[in-house]
Amino acid sequence: MYLPLFLILTYSFANSWIATPAEGARILAVETIGGKSHWNFMSAILRALVDRGHNVTVFTPFLDGNRENYTEFDTCLGSDKILAEPLNELMDKFGDPIKIIGVVSTMSRMLCNVVYENSKMKGIFSNTRSDDFDIVLIEPLFSECVSYLAVKLNLPLIYVLPIPTMGVMERYFTGDMSNPAVVSINMAHFGIPKTFVQRAINSAYLIYCSAILRMHELRDRLFEPKEYDLHAPIAPSLIFVNRHFTIEPASPIQSNVVEIGGIHLKAPRKLPKVRTIIKYT
C-alpha cells in the first residue's frame, strides 16, 4: 500500500523541479546622444531583441513608433540632435583632442541630467518595482553617471558603444587599459602607433585626457552635485561594441566586450543576384 503513495510523491516532487520555458527579458534602454548614427546602432540591437520576443522600453530622441513589445519615450527636449552636419564643422568642434575632453565631460553630465529629469524616467524611479525590468541597456558617455540608472534600479548593466574604441574610458568600463604603445586612443590622429614619436604622443594623450577628465568630474561634483554623484558607479556586465576584427587593427579584447559590428548596416535596395561565369581555356 505504501508503494503507490511513494510513486505519487516522487512524481510530484520531480515535476516541481522541471524547468519552465524561458520568457523574454524586460529591457530598459536609453539612447543618451542625439546622433542619428548612434541611434542606428542602438536601434538595430533593440530591433533584434524585439524580433526575438524580448520586451523593450526605450528613452530616445529619435521616435520610431510604438509597436508590440516596444515602447518608447521622447527625450528630444534638452538634447541636441546631430543630423547631417558638415564634416568640417564637426572637425572644428570635436577634432582638437586638447580641447574636446573638457567639452565632452561637461556634455556627458548634461545628457545624464536630460535623461534623469525626464518625467517618465522620474516615474520609473518612483514607481518601478524590482521585477518591472530585468536589465539596462544604455550608450555610455565620458562620465560614469550613465550607470546610475542601473544602480538606482539594482539591475545588471550593458553598454552599447557605437564607436570601435573606448579610449580613456576603457579602464572605467572594463577595469583594464590597453597598452598605448600598441593601441591608439580615439583622440589620436593615427590608427596604429608605429614610430617612437607616435607612441610617445599616444601615451601623452592618454595621460593628459585621463587627468583632465578626472579634474572636470571632480569640479562638477563639487560645484554642481547631482543625486547620481552620491552613488558609487558600477561596471557593465557586457559591452556591445560597433567593430569587427576583419576591419579593425588587432587589439586585446576584454572578456566582457562583444563585437557586433555590422548589425546596423542596411542595403539601400535589394541586392542583385551576381552570376559568375568561369571560362576554361
C-alpha positions in Angstrom: 0.0 0.0 0.0 3.0 2.3 0.5 4.4 1.8 -3.0 1.7 3.7 -4.9 1.9 6.6 -2.4 5.7 6.6 -2.7 5.4 6.8 -6.5 2.9 9.6 -6.4 5.1 11.7 -4.1 8.2 11.0 -6.2 6.4 12.0 -9.4 5.0 15.2 -7.8 8.4 16.2 -6.4 10.1 15.6 -9.8 7.5 17.7 -11.7 8.0 20.5 -9.3 11.7 20.8 -10.4 11.0 20.7 -14.1 12.3 24.0 -15.6 9.7 26.3 -17.1 10.2 27.8 -20.6 12.3 31.0 -20.5 10.3 34.2 -21.1 11.5 37.3 -22.9 13.6 39.8 -20.9 12.2 43.2 -20.0 14.8 45.6 -21.2 15.1 49.3 -20.2 17.2 51.1 -22.9 18.4 54.6 -23.1 19.9 56.4 -26.1 21.9 59.3 -24.5 23.2 61.0 -27.6 21.1 62.7 -30.2 23.2 61.4 -33.1 21.5 59.6 -35.9 24.4 57.2 -36.4 24.4 56.4 -32.7 20.7 55.6 -32.9 21.2 53.5 -36.0 23.4 51.2 -34.0 21.3 51.2 -30.8 18.0 50.7 -32.7 19.4 47.7 -34.6 20.2 46.0 -31.4 16.8 46.8 -29.9 15.1 45.6 -33.1 16.9 42.3 -33.0 15.8 41.9 -29.3 12.2 42.7 -30.0 12.2 40.3 -33.0 13.3 37.5 -30.7 10.5 38.1 -28.2 12.0 40.5 -25.7 10.1 43.5 -24.3 11.9 46.8 -24.8 11.2 50.2 -23.2 13.4 52.9 -24.6 14.2 56.5 -24.0 15.4 58.2 -27.2 15.3 61.5 -29.1 14.5 59.5 -32.3 11.0 58.1 -32.3 10.1 55.1 -34.5 6.6 54.5 -33.1 5.3 52.1 -30.5 4.6 48.5 -31.5 4.2 45.1 -30.0 6.8 44.6 -27.2 8.3 48.0 -28.0 7.5 51.2 -26.1 9.4 54.5 -26.5 9.6 57.8 -24.7 10.8 61.0 -26.2 13.9 62.7 -24.8 14.5 65.3 -27.5 13.7 68.2 -25.2 17.0 69.4 -23.8 19.1 67.1 -26.0 20.5 68.5 -29.3 20.2 66.3 -32.4 23.3 65.9 -34.6 21.9 65.4 -38.1 23.8 65.7 -41.4 26.3 68.3 -40.0 29.1 69.2 -42.4 32.3 67.3 -41.7 34.5 70.5 -41.4 32.2 71.9 -38.7 32.3 68.6 -36.8 36.1 68.6 -37.1 36.3 72.2 -35.8 34.1 71.3 -32.9 35.4 67.9 -31.9 38.7 67.5 -33.7 41.1 69.0 -31.2 41.9 66.4 -28.5 43.3 69.1 -26.2 40.0 71.0 -26.1 37.4 68.3 -26.6 38.0 66.3 -23.5 36.7 69.0 -21.2 33.8 69.7 -23.5 32.6 66.1 -23.7 33.0 65.7 -19.9 30.6 68.6 -19.3 28.3 67.5 -22.1 28.1 64.0 -20.6 26.7 65.2 -17.3 24.3 67.4 -19.2 23.0 64.5 -21.2 22.6 62.4 -18.0 20.6 65.2 -16.5 18.3 65.3 -19.5 17.6 61.6 -19.1 17.2 61.5 -15.3 15.0 64.7 -15.3 12.6 63.3 -17.8 9.1 63.0 -16.3 8.7 59.4 -17.5 12.1 58.4 -16.1 11.2 60.0 -12.7 8.0 57.9 -12.8 10.1 54.8 -13.3 12.4 55.7 -10.4 9.5 56.3 -8.1 7.0 53.6 -9.1 9.1 50.8 -10.5 9.1 47.5 -8.6 12.2 45.3 -8.5 10.7 42.9 -11.1 9.5 45.5 -13.7 12.7 45.3 -15.7 15.4 42.7 -16.0 18.4 44.7 -17.5 19.5 48.1 -18.5 21.0 48.9 -22.0 22.5 52.4 -22.4 25.0 54.2 -24.5 28.0 55.3 -22.3 29.4 58.8 -22.2 32.6 60.3 -20.9 31.2 60.1 -17.4 30.1 57.2 -15.2 26.8 59.0 -14.5 25.1 56.7 -17.0 25.5 53.7 -14.7 23.3 55.5 -12.1 20.2 54.1 -13.8 21.2 50.5 -13.2 22.4 51.4 -9.7 19.1 53.0 -8.8 17.0 50.1 -10.1 19.5 47.4 -8.9 19.8 45.8 -12.3 22.6 44.4 -14.5 24.1 46.9 -16.9 25.0 46.6 -20.6 26.8 49.4 -22.5 26.1 49.9 -26.2 29.1 51.6 -27.8 28.6 52.8 -31.4 32.3 53.6 -31.9 35.0 50.9 -32.2 37.3 52.2 -29.4 36.7 53.1 -25.7 39.7 55.4 -25.3 40.2 57.0 -21.9 37.0 55.3 -20.6 38.3 51.8 -21.2 39.6 51.4 -17.6 36.3 52.6 -16.2 34.3 50.2 -18.4 36.5 47.1 -18.2 38.9 47.6 -15.3 41.8 47.4 -17.7 43.7 49.6 -20.1 45.2 48.8 -23.5 48.9 49.5 -23.9 49.3 53.0 -25.5 52.4 51.8 -27.3 50.3 49.3 -29.3 46.7 50.6 -29.3 45.8 54.2 -30.2 43.2 56.0 -28.1 40.3 57.6 -30.0 41.8 61.1 -29.6 44.9 60.3 -31.7 45.2 61.2 -35.3 46.7 57.8 -36.3 45.2 54.4 -36.3 48.2 52.5 -35.1 51.2 54.0 -33.3 54.1 52.7 -35.4 57.0 55.0 -34.6 58.6 56.1 -31.3 57.2 59.6 -31.7 53.6 58.3 -32.3 53.8 56.0 -29.3 55.1 58.9 -27.1 52.3 61.2 -28.4 49.7 58.5 -27.8 50.9 57.9 -24.2 50.9 61.7 -23.6 47.3 62.0 -25.0 46.2 59.2 -22.7 47.8 60.7 -19.6 46.6 64.2 -20.4 43.0 63.2 -21.3 42.7 61.0 -18.2 43.8 63.7 -15.9 41.6 66.4 -17.5 38.6 64.1 -17.4 39.1 63.4 -13.7 39.6 67.1 -12.9 36.4 68.1 -14.7 34.5 65.3 -13.0 35.7 66.3 -9.5 34.9 70.0 -10.3 31.4 69.3 -11.4 30.8 67.0 -8.4 32.0 69.8 -6.1 30.2 72.8 -7.6 27.2 71.2 -9.3 26.5 68.0 -7.3 23.7 65.7 -8.5 22.0 62.7 -6.9 23.9 60.3 -9.1 27.2 61.6 -7.5 26.0 60.1 -4.2 26.1 56.6 -5.5 29.2 54.6 -6.5 29.2 53.7 -10.2 29.1 50.1 -11.3 30.9 48.4 -14.2 28.9 47.0 -17.1 28.3 43.2 -17.3 28.7 43.4 -21.1 29.8 46.0 -23.7 28.4 45.7 -27.2 30.9 47.4 -29.5 30.4 48.5 -33.1 33.5 46.9 -34.5 34.7 43.7 -36.1 38.1 42.1 -36.2 38.1 42.0 -40.0 38.2 45.7 -40.4 39.8 47.0 -37.2 43.5 46.8 -36.1 44.4 43.9 -33.9 44.0 44.8 -30.2 43.3 43.0 -26.9 39.6 42.3 -26.2 38.5 42.1 -22.6 36.2 39.3 -21.5 33.1 41.5 -21.2 33.4 43.1 -24.7 31.3 41.7 -27.5 32.0 42.8 -31.1 28.8 43.2 -33.1 29.9 45.4 -35.9 27.7 45.3 -39.0 24.4 44.7 -37.2 23.1 48.2 -38.1 24.0 48.1 -41.8 21.2 48.2 -44.3 21.3 47.8 -48.1 19.6 50.8 -49.8 17.8 48.3 -52.1 17.6 44.6 -52.8 21.0 43.3 -53.7 21.2 41.9 -57.3 22.0 38.3 -57.9 25.5 38.0 -59.2 26.3 35.2 -61.6 29.9 34.2 -62.0 30.9 32.6 -65.3 34.2 30.8 -65.4 35.7 30.2 -68.8 38.3 27.5 -69.2 40.9 27.8 -71.9 
